Amino acid sequence: MTGNKSTVLVVEDDRYILKVLETLLSSGGYKVVSAASGADARTLFSSHMPQMILLDLGLPDVDGITLLKEFRGVTSVPVIAVTARSTERDVIIALDNGADDYVTKPFSAPELLARMRAVLRRNAHEQSSETFYSVGGFTIDFDKRSVIVDGEPVRLTQVNTA
């Protein structure tokens, strides 16, 4: 890990796995923000603007693929699916819907950290160029021309200046 602490949003409803991930990432030099549901993930994403998301696909309130699509609609922040779903079809669906990588449970801690470093390296130039303004539950991404209010994307329309 480099000198700066990247913030990672961990979206995981299993308390044991969440605790393992929090400990692993903290010891690896990451700042961890945790969500146990899709609703919490939306709120924490907009308020913390993480540099990476680790996303369980089996959440209690929303399917992880739906949440992945929502994130992809507003950001290019890297997303690694960390899930018990292990069929080839599940992997393909997640990758085709915007996941940057896919790790099945149980996972190797050193391998997960290495995959995170690799994804962050690949996305470093995109992250450094993104500019955000965030206050409370209101976030504007100037580069992507998107707005999020209380975790929900706001549909914007084009204005004719002519």
Secondary structure, DSSP 8 states (H G I E B T S, - for coil): --SS--EEEEE---HHHHHHHHHHHHHTT-EEEEESSHHHHHHHHHHH--SEEEE-SB-SSSBHHHHHHHHHHH----EEEEES--SHHHHHHHHHTT-SEEEESS--HHHHHHHHHHHHHHTHHHHHH--EEEETTEEEETTTTEEEETTEEE--------
